[in-house]
Amino acid sequence: QVQLVESGGGLVQAEGSLRLSCAASGSIFSFNAMGWYRQAPGKQRELVAGIRGGGLTKYTDSVKGRFTIARDGTKNTVYLQMNSLKPEDTAVYYCNAPIRGDWGPGLYWGQGTQVTVTS
């Protein structure tokens, strides 16, 4: 059974930083693409960032230049470094795999980790 386990969320002031981690376990093969989605209250879940095995990345416009996604293929782990956080980044962040070819969500979700940014 595949599990995605997230860590690293929390409460931070605006302009602060957080680093999210997501480790995949139970998989007999490495996911080619992994990523992070987020869902704020009253809003739809959206792709924040995704990364493919070749290093190709995608970011939603609002986080470009502030967030960086990276992965450790040997550990089947993906990270999201979030800098210059803004109150509008407040949401529950979910790890997802395997990200589809159109950057849509795959079958597996993490439990979610809350990120709260105060002004």
Backbone bond lengths (Angstrom), bond angles and torsions (degrees), N, CA, C in turn:
res aa  C-N    CA-C-N  psi(-1)  N-CA   C-N-CA  omega(-1)  CA-C   N-CA-C  phi
1 Q - - - 1.464 - - 1.520 109.22 -
2 V 1.326 115.48 128.06 1.457 120.28 -178.84 1.525 110.26 -80.79
3 Q 1.304 115.56 136.58 1.473 121.02 174.64 1.517 109.43 -131.26
4 L 1.321 115.79 139.58 1.455 122.28 172.38 1.518 106.70 -113.54
5 V 1.318 116.00 120.57 1.461 120.98 -175.74 1.527 109.01 -116.30
6 E 1.323 114.88 118.35 1.457 121.44 -177.37 1.522 110.96 -98.79
7 S 1.309 114.49 155.16 1.462 120.83 173.14 1.518 108.84 -154.75
8 G 1.332 115.50 161.91 1.454 119.59 172.36 1.503 116.65 108.78
9 G 1.317 118.86 -3.56 1.458 119.63 178.15 1.513 111.09 -72.59
10 G 1.317 115.93 176.67 1.453 119.71 178.53 1.505 112.72 160.23
11 L 1.320 114.74 -164.96 1.458 123.48 -178.56 1.528 108.49 -107.03
12 V 1.320 115.65 131.28 1.459 119.93 -178.00 1.522 109.26 -146.70
13 Q 1.310 116.11 151.67 1.455 119.80 176.23 1.519 110.30 -80.64
14 A 1.324 115.40 157.70 1.467 120.73 177.30 1.527 109.76 -54.21
15 E 1.316 115.34 143.68 1.468 125.24 -176.11 1.526 112.93 76.83
16 G 1.316 116.97 -0.52 1.450 120.39 176.66 1.520 111.91 -81.55
17 S 1.346 115.08 -176.16 1.461 121.29 -177.12 1.525 110.63 -132.87
18 L 1.311 114.51 151.20 1.459 122.65 171.97 1.520 108.21 -142.87
19 R 1.316 115.46 154.12 1.460 120.71 175.64 1.519 108.72 -126.25
20 L 1.318 115.34 121.03 1.457 121.50 177.18 1.522 109.45 -97.09
21 S 1.324 115.17 145.05 1.452 121.55 175.58 1.516 109.65 -127.59
22 C 1.322 116.05 148.63 1.467 121.39 177.44 1.517 107.83 -141.14
23 A 1.314 115.39 119.79 1.456 120.93 179.55 1.516 109.50 -111.01
24 A 1.318 115.78 129.86 1.461 121.78 177.69 1.518 109.11 -95.47
25 S 1.301 115.94 131.00 1.457 120.21 177.58 1.514 109.34 -129.05
26 G 1.326 114.23 159.01 1.444 118.65 177.41 1.506 114.06 82.54
27 S 1.348 116.27 0.24 1.455 119.24 -179.54 1.517 109.51 -93.24
28 I 1.328 116.12 135.42 1.453 118.16 179.89 1.510 111.84 -87.17
29 F 1.320 116.82 -2.27 1.455 120.35 176.74 1.516 108.03 -145.19
30 S 1.305 116.43 158.47 1.452 120.34 179.73 1.524 110.08 -77.53
31 F 1.291 116.03 138.83 1.447 120.74 174.43 1.526 109.15 -69.67
32 N 1.317 116.67 132.09 1.454 119.78 179.02 1.517 111.25 -68.63
33 A 1.306 117.15 -35.43 1.456 120.70 -177.57 1.525 109.99 -136.98
34 M 1.304 115.45 136.00 1.463 122.07 177.20 1.516 108.41 -134.48
35 G 1.308 114.98 164.47 1.456 116.12 -179.00 1.510 112.87 -168.68
36 W 1.323 113.85 -178.36 1.452 123.04 -179.19 1.523 109.77 -124.96
37 Y 1.318 114.96 132.58 1.453 122.87 171.19 1.526 107.52 -114.59
38 R 1.311 115.74 163.43 1.461 119.41 173.38 1.520 109.55 -142.82
39 Q 1.336 113.61 155.26 1.465 119.45 177.87 1.517 108.55 -139.67
40 A 1.311 115.34 118.28 1.455 121.94 175.53 1.522 108.75 -92.81
41 P 1.327 117.95 158.16 1.463 120.92 -179.76 1.533 111.52 -55.94
42 G 1.312 115.66 129.03 1.452 120.98 177.99 1.511 115.28 76.96
43 K 1.324 117.07 5.91 1.462 120.64 -178.76 1.522 110.63 -121.47
44 Q 1.333 114.68 161.08 1.457 119.38 177.13 1.521 110.81 -76.47
45 R 1.314 114.36 154.41 1.455 119.22 175.49 1.529 108.70 -68.65
46 E 1.331 116.37 135.67 1.455 120.57 -177.98 1.519 111.32 -130.81
47 L 1.338 114.86 151.56 1.455 120.02 174.57 1.523 108.81 -71.00
48 V 1.310 116.62 127.61 1.464 121.88 174.93 1.519 109.49 -92.98
49 A 1.334 116.56 -50.10 1.456 121.36 -178.73 1.516 109.43 -160.54
50 G 1.326 115.10 145.72 1.447 121.02 176.37 1.514 110.21 -136.59
51 I 1.324 115.80 157.30 1.466 120.30 179.52 1.516 108.98 -144.79
52 R 1.350 114.72 136.94 1.458 120.99 178.93 1.523 109.73 -102.62
53 G 1.325 115.33 169.51 1.452 120.71 -177.62 1.518 113.84 -58.66
54 G 1.319 117.98 -33.00 1.464 120.74 179.50 1.511 113.74 -80.56
55 G 1.323 116.50 -0.48 1.461 121.10 178.99 1.506 114.55 97.01
56 L 1.319 117.26 -1.98 1.466 120.51 177.81 1.525 109.15 -64.77
57 T 1.321 115.72 133.02 1.453 120.19 -178.74 1.523 111.22 -124.34
58 K 1.318 113.53 158.94 1.467 120.14 175.29 1.518 107.47 -141.17
59 Y 1.331 115.38 138.14 1.458 121.25 178.80 1.519 109.63 -130.11
60 T 1.303 116.02 146.12 1.444 118.10 170.37 1.533 107.99 -70.74
61 D 1.316 116.17 148.69 1.465 120.13 -171.67 1.530 113.53 -55.02
62 S 1.305 117.05 -37.51 1.465 120.18 -172.87 1.527 113.73 -68.60
63 V 1.337 117.97 -14.61 1.469 119.75 -178.04 1.527 112.88 -112.01
64 K 1.328 116.98 -3.88 1.463 119.75 -178.97 1.522 110.90 -59.11
65 G 1.325 115.16 133.65 1.455 120.51 -178.78 1.517 114.11 86.57
66 R 1.333 116.72 -11.04 1.469 120.55 -179.02 1.525 112.21 -116.31
67 F 1.324 116.68 -35.87 1.459 121.44 -178.24 1.523 109.66 -108.09
68 T 1.333 115.29 148.17 1.459 121.12 176.58 1.517 109.21 -135.24
69 I 1.321 115.57 128.40 1.456 120.81 177.12 1.517 108.91 -102.63
70 A 1.324 115.69 141.05 1.459 121.19 178.99 1.522 107.90 -147.35
71 R 1.325 115.22 161.18 1.453 118.28 179.37 1.517 110.44 -140.55
72 D 1.317 113.55 154.22 1.455 121.77 171.76 1.517 106.29 -115.37
73 G 1.321 116.23 99.73 1.447 120.41 -175.03 1.517 113.82 -62.80
74 T 1.314 115.69 -30.72 1.465 118.43 -179.25 1.519 111.45 -69.34
75 K 1.333 116.37 -25.27 1.459 120.82 -178.76 1.518 112.04 -106.49
76 N 1.344 116.36 0.49 1.461 120.03 -177.23 1.527 109.77 51.79
77 T 1.300 115.03 47.27 1.465 121.66 -176.34 1.520 109.52 -126.58
78 V 1.319 115.36 141.50 1.459 120.60 176.82 1.523 108.67 -124.89
79 Y 1.320 115.76 144.64 1.451 122.33 -177.17 1.526 109.97 -122.39
80 L 1.312 115.71 153.31 1.458 121.22 173.21 1.519 108.04 -132.86
81 Q 1.316 115.98 107.56 1.454 121.47 175.93 1.522 108.09 -88.38
82 M 1.309 116.21 120.95 1.460 121.52 -175.85 1.525 108.76 -116.53
83 N 1.316 116.14 114.18 1.461 122.38 179.39 1.527 109.67 -114.88
84 S 1.317 115.39 163.09 1.466 121.56 178.34 1.520 110.86 49.42
85 L 1.303 115.42 47.88 1.463 120.36 -176.46 1.517 111.06 -63.90
86 K 1.326 113.90 147.17 1.460 122.34 -179.74 1.520 109.61 -121.59
87 P 1.319 117.93 155.80 1.469 119.27 177.58 1.530 112.85 -54.76
88 E 1.314 117.57 -32.34 1.456 119.91 179.86 1.528 113.32 -72.48
89 D 1.314 117.66 -5.68 1.465 120.91 172.89 1.532 111.62 -82.79
90 T 1.318 116.82 -6.45 1.455 120.74 179.91 1.521 110.20 -61.69
91 A 1.333 115.94 124.56 1.460 121.63 -177.01 1.521 108.76 -177.15
92 V 1.313 114.65 171.66 1.460 120.07 166.68 1.531 106.74 -90.26
93 Y 1.304 115.78 127.10 1.460 121.86 -178.32 1.528 109.43 -102.14
94 Y 1.328 115.13 131.54 1.457 121.93 -177.00 1.526 110.68 -120.49
95 C 1.300 115.41 134.32 1.448 121.07 171.37 1.533 108.59 -82.01
96 N 1.313 117.02 145.67 1.458 120.55 -179.08 1.522 110.40 -143.16
97 A 1.340 115.20 145.16 1.463 121.05 176.36 1.526 109.00 -160.69
98 P 1.293 118.88 152.83 1.455 125.56 -12.39 1.536 110.49 -83.49
99 I 1.313 116.88 129.84 1.455 120.83 177.30 1.529 108.87 -58.06
100 R 1.344 117.07 136.79 1.462 121.57 -177.23 1.522 111.54 -75.96
101 G 1.305 114.14 171.00 1.457 119.39 179.22 1.515 114.03 -62.03
102 D 1.336 116.53 -28.34 1.467 119.96 177.82 1.531 111.43 -92.73
103 W 1.337 116.79 14.65 1.459 125.03 -179.31 1.528 112.56 69.99
104 G 1.327 116.48 13.45 1.447 119.49 173.86 1.514 111.25 -77.83
105 P 1.322 116.92 167.16 1.464 119.73 -175.60 1.516 113.09 -72.59
106 G 1.342 114.61 147.86 1.449 121.25 176.02 1.516 111.61 -94.67
107 L 1.302 115.22 -163.74 1.459 121.06 -169.16 1.526 113.78 -74.52
108 Y 1.315 117.38 -33.62 1.462 120.55 -168.59 1.522 112.34 -104.54
109 W 1.339 114.23 135.36 1.462 122.27 178.65 1.519 110.16 -123.97
110 G 1.325 114.19 146.58 1.445 119.05 168.98 1.518 110.24 -79.65
111 Q 1.320 116.05 178.42 1.467 120.54 -176.93 1.522 112.28 -79.59
112 G 1.312 116.94 -14.30 1.457 121.35 -179.86 1.515 111.52 95.37
113 T 1.317 115.52 144.72 1.459 121.25 176.19 1.527 107.85 -134.92
114 Q 1.328 115.71 132.94 1.458 120.80 -175.34 1.523 110.80 -80.14
115 V 1.307 115.40 132.07 1.463 122.15 171.45 1.515 107.49 -119.51
116 T 1.319 116.04 121.80 1.461 121.13 -179.99 1.526 108.80 -123.51
117 V 1.314 115.74 124.34 1.456 121.61 -179.06 1.524 108.15 -115.75
118 T 1.320 115.41 122.27 1.468 120.84 -178.87 1.523 110.38 -100.88
119 S 1.312 114.35 150.16 1.480 119.02 -178.69 1.517 111.39 -90.15
